[in-house]
Amino acid sequence: MTTSSWFRLQHRAAPYLFVAPFLLLFFTFGLYPIIRSLILAFYATNGPKSQIFVGGANFSFLLSDPDFHTAVWNTSVFAFWSVFLQLPLSLGLAILLSQRWVRGRNALRLAFFSPHLLGSVFVGVLFQVLFIPQYGLVNTTLHRTTGGAIPLDTRWLSEPALVMPAIVLTSLWMYVGFNMIYFLAAIQAVDKDLYEAAIVDGANGWQQFLAVTLPGIRPVAIFVLVTATIGSFQLFEMPWILLGNSSGPNKSGLTIVMYLFQTGFITGDLGLASAIGWTLALGLLVISLIQMRLTGAWKGASE
């Protein structure tokens, strides 16, 4: 082989050699697990080696399993309150911290965003302490601000009716600042000339928000809505740690991914766990498509 032929071969092979590490990792830790989990969804397993083909029995079992129904209900309730409380708060903070008259805007942005940097496990441990009856910061603060209407001995993590509000409150502290960054970037990208034109036309602050801000941040708002919904349905680490490695009293904190973890790694039925995972994935796909349809995401993209 001549020198010129060798260099031509190197030139042709170089791109493939550069992408080879990514492809190797993707097929090993991405594509293969996906295909393997899809196959396992049609098997009943007892550990990684004992497998019996059962067809669609795993999926039909989920339809009649009360624990799965509880997990779906709890996760849906969390997703509803998380999205409809979290996103307006994130947008409100973004609008507030985009105003020039607010002093220390950069420090406040960092302060609201920083809880997300701690991680779900640390936040779960932290709020275990904050929800302690009598001495926890949550109870003492609410007891003072409500004039004693909320008792100091309120047991957030032991009362089934209070477990989900505790999880929602914890998630708000962790994720409001994170989504605020998306809205803040979108607001700063809106053309300032549009605000000036609205002011000339006599629009007040609320009218400027409806006519200029909302249309300007619409693509980012759709993105945040879809990703926040997906993230809410994937909730696991934070409530698992918050509730002491359990699903809470009367399974009031049981989520779909928590149910998947218990089925696959505690019970040992990896086949049923795979069926749960694929059911969740297909459910999220349907929910995301509905959200994009209702928000007109495809219409905006085609234009």
Phi and psi in degrees as a GROMACS rama.xvg file:
@    title "Ramachandran Plot"
@    xaxis  label "Phi"
@    yaxis  label "Psi"
@TYPE xy
-74.01  165.489  THR-2
-63.1641  -40.9395  THR-3
-65.4231  -39.4024  SER-4
-65.172  -38.3149  SER-5
-63.656  -42.0979  TRP-6
-68.6068  -36.164  PHE-7
-64.8138  -39.664  ARG-8
-63.9004  -43.2042  LEU-9
-61.2457  -40.999  GLN-10
-63.3632  -39.0458  HIS-11
-74.7079  -36.6866  ARG-12
-82.4941  -19.833  ALA-13
-56.1954  -46.8027  ALA-14
-60.0878  -39.4481  PRO-15
-68.6404  -35.2722  TYR-16
-68.0344  -35.1634  LEU-17
-70.1354  -36.3286  PHE-18
-87.925  -9.17932  VAL-19
-59.1555  -43.3458  ALA-20
-59.8922  -41.674  PRO-21
-63.757  -46.6503  PHE-22
-62.2033  -39.8113  LEU-23
-62.9658  -45.8519  LEU-24
-66.5647  -39.6285  LEU-25
-64.5645  -46.4413  PHE-26
-67.6064  -33.4589  PHE-27
-77.0887  -46.2284  THR-28
-108.227  -1.72896  PHE-29
-119.101  -69.6918  GLY-30
-67.1396  -45.3412  LEU-31
-61.952  -47.1522  TYR-32
-60.269  -35.3556  PRO-33
-64.2506  -48.8531  ILE-34
-64.2755  -41.8949  ILE-35
-63.4353  -40.7285  ARG-36
-67.5687  -34.264  SER-37
-65.2267  -40.1797  LEU-38
-67.1973  -43.2112  ILE-39
-62.9943  -26.7386  LEU-40
-60.8802  -17.99  ALA-41
-104.644  16.4063  PHE-42
-126.158  148.83  TYR-43
-96.2912  127.117  ALA-44
-124.273  154.809  THR-45
-132.276  79.5926  ASN-46
92.2694  -177.94  GLY-47
-75.7121  -16.1517  PRO-48
-109.796  -27.7702  LYS-49
-88.3398  110.859  SER-50
-134.178  137.072  GLN-51
-132.16  126.754  ILE-52
-69.637  126.462  PHE-53
-126.018  5.48241  VAL-54
65.1346  -129.395  GLY-55
-92.6089  18.0495  GLY-56
-63.6992  -34.2979  ALA-57
-62.3908  -42.0843  ASN-58
-70.9646  -38.7437  PHE-59
-67.9297  -31.8315  SER-60
-64.2843  -38.6856  PHE-61
-62.2782  -33.8742  LEU-62
-65.1178  -25.2663  LEU-63
-109.901  2.08168  SER-64
-85.7524  116.74  ASP-65
-63.9418  -31.1501  PRO-66
-66.0387  -38.8387  ASP-67
-66.2155  -39.9449  PHE-68
-62.2239  -41.0405  HIS-69
-63.0838  -42.9787  THR-70
-63.7567  -42.1649  ALA-71
-64.6526  -43.5216  VAL-72
-63.5658  -48.6633  TRP-73
-60.3819  -43.4998  ASN-74
-66.9198  -38.5165  THR-75
-66.5965  -40.8789  SER-76
-62.6704  -45.1805  VAL-77
-60.6301  -45.8883  PHE-78
-61.83  -40.6832  ALA-79
-61.2227  -54.282  PHE-80
-70.551  -33.9949  TRP-81
-63.2959  -44.6914  SER-82
-72.7856  -46.2967  VAL-83
-81.49  -8.29403  PHE-84
-103.533  -42.5162  LEU-85
-67.2302  -48.5855  GLN-86
-67.3978  -43.5866  LEU-87
-61.4608  -38.3156  PRO-88
-64.8909  -40.9874  LEU-89
-63.7074  -43.7708  SER-90
-65.696  -42.0744  LEU-91
-61.8506  -42.84  GLY-92
-63.7115  -40.2934  LEU-93
-62.9721  -42.9445  ALA-94
-64.3239  -42.9118  ILE-95
-63.2618  -47.0322  LEU-96
-81.8494  3.28413  LEU-97
-96.1661  -4.86359  SER-98
-80.5683  136.088  GLN-99
-70.7343  -22.7311  ARG-100
-78.3249  -10.2612  TRP-101
-78.1299  121.849  VAL-102
-81.1543  143.831  ARG-103
65.5869  38.5706  GLY-104
-60.1744  -43.5391  ARG-105
-64.711  -40.0223  ASN-106
-66.2738  -39.2375  ALA-107
-67.9455  -38.1075  LEU-108
-60.8012  -44.6564  ARG-109
-64.304  -40.1242  LEU-110
-64.1018  -41.4252  ALA-111
-74.7099  -29.4761  PHE-112
-82.5599  -28.6172  PHE-113
-59.9129  -31.3694  SER-114
-56.7904  -30.2279  PRO-115
-67.6767  -25.6964  HIS-116
-73.6094  -17.0204  LEU-117
-73.6994  -29.6871  LEU-118
94.6511  152.425  GLY-119
-64.3135  -38.7535  SER-120
-65.3419  -46.3832  VAL-121
-64.2876  -40.034  PHE-122
-63.9044  -39.615  VAL-123
-61.5606  -43.3618  GLY-124
-65.4026  -42.1719  VAL-125
-60.8124  -46.3734  LEU-126
-77.0973  -17.0547  PHE-127
-58.284  -40.6562  GLN-128
-74.1792  -40.5628  VAL-129
-66.8888  -26.1819  LEU-130
-93.5019  6.48605  PHE-131
-61.6613  131.225  ILE-132
-61.6465  153.736  PRO-133
74.1722  -54.499  GLN-134
-113.035  -8.71786  TYR-135
-66.4699  147.391  GLY-136
-62.064  -36.4063  LEU-137
-63.2884  -49.0113  VAL-138
-67.0136  -43.4915  ASN-139
-64.7141  -39.2135  THR-140
-67.7622  -47.9681  THR-141
-66.7097  -34.1997  LEU-142
-63.7797  -39.6239  HIS-143
-74.5261  -44.5872  ARG-144
-71.3799  -24.9202  THR-145
-99.116  7.16051  THR-146
67.257  30.743  GLY-147
89.8135  2.93183  GLY-148
-64.7231  -32.8727  ALA-149
-101.326  115.29  ILE-150
-65.2421  155.159  PRO-151
-68.8385  -25.3202  LEU-152
-92.138  19.6896  ASP-153
-61.757  124.815  THR-154
-102.518  90.0112  ARG-155
-62.4711  -38.1126  TRP-156
-96.9154  1.10028  LEU-157
-114.555  -20.3145  SER-158
-92.5651  121.088  GLU-159
-53.976  -35.9342  PRO-160
-73.1937  -18.4336  ALA-161
-102.665  -8.53286  LEU-162
-64.0341  -48.8635  VAL-163
-65.6292  -42.9804  MET-164
-57.7637  -35.8703  PRO-165
-65.8254  -40.9626  ALA-166
-66.3262  -42.3846  ILE-167
-63.1385  -44.4797  VAL-168
-61.0448  -41.6493  LEU-169
-64.8425  -42.3893  THR-170
-66.7523  -34.0697  SER-171
-62.1903  -44.3114  LEU-172
-61.5468  -31.8284  TRP-173
-86.662  -35.0304  MET-174
-111.849  -13.6068  TYR-175
-60.0875  -45.8314  VAL-176
-67.6515  -30.9555  GLY-177
-65.3937  -49.038  PHE-178
-72.1709  -22.7238  ASN-179
-58.563  -35.9258  MET-180
-63.0726  -40.7174  ILE-181
-62.1904  -48.6144  TYR-182
-64.5259  -37.5765  PHE-183
-63.3423  -43.8949  LEU-184
-63.229  -39.5794  ALA-185
-66.8293  -41.9054  ALA-186
-64.1001  -41.0221  ILE-187
-67.6471  -20.9476  GLN-188
-86.3814  -10.47  ALA-189
-69.1717  135.613  VAL-190
-61.7421  122.177  ASP-191
-67.0525  -24.3088  LYS-192
-63.383  -28.7234  ASP-193
-66.491  -37.6854  LEU-194
-66.492  -40.9517  TYR-195
-64.0025  -40.2026  GLU-196
-65.7406  -38.0385  ALA-197
-66.0413  -38.8698  ALA-198
-64.8275  -41.4897  ILE-199
-60.9285  -36.308  VAL-200
-77.7994  -0.508036  ASP-201
88.342  18.1939  GLY-202
-76.4692  135.978  ALA-203
-84.0188  -175.21  ASN-204
-61.2748  -43.557  GLY-205
-66.4713  -40.3359  TRP-206
-67.196  -35.6291  GLN-207
-64.8451  -38.0188  GLN-208
-63.9641  -44.102  PHE-209
-72.4124  -38.5419  LEU-210
-91.7616  -23.2878  ALA-211
-118.595  -54.2625  VAL-212
-66.1561  -52.4693  THR-213
-60.4648  -48.3255  LEU-214
-62.3402  -32.5538  PRO-215
-70.7407  -32.8261  GLY-216
-100.756  7.8109  ILE-217
-55.034  -47.7696  ARG-218
-59.9641  -41.5438  PRO-219
-69.2773  -38.1283  VAL-220
-62.4276  -40.6832  ALA-221
-63.9459  -43.7093  ILE-222
-60.0763  -45.4065  PHE-223
-66.239  -39.5848  VAL-224
-60.8858  -46.9251  LEU-225
-67.9556  -46.7226  VAL-226
-68.511  -34.874  THR-227
-66.8688  -37.6675  ALA-228
-66.0036  -45.6509  THR-229
-60.7789  -45.1504  ILE-230
-63.0664  -35.5782  GLY-231
-66.3383  -38.707  SER-232
-75.8458  -12.6115  PHE-233
-98.5692  13.8397  GLN-234
-59.8567  130.48  LEU-235
-151.661  -65.0981  PHE-236
-59.0116  -45.6775  GLU-237
-63.3924  -51.332  MET-238
-69.5659  -29.7678  PRO-239
-62.4759  -44.1622  TRP-240
-74.1899  -42.1633  ILE-241
-58.7654  -37.8969  LEU-242
-94.7925  17.2414  LEU-243
70.0333  47.4514  GLY-244
56.8307  43.8407  ASN-245
-148.363  176.181  SER-246
-95.1694  10.0089  SER-247
85.8821  172.384  GLY-248
-64.2379  132.774  PRO-249
54.9091  27.5144  ASN-250
58.1763  32.0619  LYS-251
-72.3652  -14.4733  SER-252
-111.884  12.197  GLY-253
-69.4005  124.689  LEU-254
-111.686  170.753  THR-255
-63.9448  -44.8346  ILE-256
-70.4835  -32.6865  VAL-257
-64.4548  -41.9733  MET-258
-63.4099  -39.7195  TYR-259
-61.1392  -44.9062  LEU-260
-62.9184  -45.3984  PHE-261
-63.711  -39.1359  GLN-262
-69.0937  -44.5209  THR-263
-81.0881  -38.9793  GLY-264
-111.958  -11.319  PHE-265
-106.717  -51.0977  ILE-266
-73.4084  -35.5746  THR-267
94.4758  8.54082  GLY-268
-92.9916  86.3563  ASP-269
-68.1826  -27.3886  LEU-270
-65.6796  -48.4326  GLY-271
-65.6481  -37.152  LEU-272
-62.4176  -39.8478  ALA-273
-64.3474  -39.2755  SER-274
-63.0347  -39.2775  ALA-275
-62.4954  -44.466  ILE-276
-62.2752  -42.9603  GLY-277
-71.4146  -33.2317  TRP-278
-63.64  -42.0081  THR-279
-64.2898  -43.4895  LEU-280
-61.9758  -45.0078  ALA-281
-67.4049  -37.6494  LEU-282
-63.1867  -42.2326  GLY-283
-65.642  -35.8355  LEU-284
-62.2649  -45.4968  LEU-285
-63.7999  -45.9114  VAL-286
-62.1991  -41.8784  ILE-287
-65.0945  -41.7699  SER-288
-63.9343  -40.26  LEU-289
-63.8421  -44.614  ILE-290
-60.835  -43.7589  GLN-291
-67.6575  -33.0381  MET-292
-68.3051  -45.6812  ARG-293
-68.03  -34.224  LEU-294
-85.8446  -3.98089  THR-295
70.9168  30.7701  GLY-296
-64.4696  -40.2427  ALA-297
-69.0874  -37.3027  TRP-298
-62.7745  -42.618  LYS-299
-64.9114  -36.7292  GLY-300
-69.5914  -37.4694  ALA-301
-69.675  -27.1762  SER-302
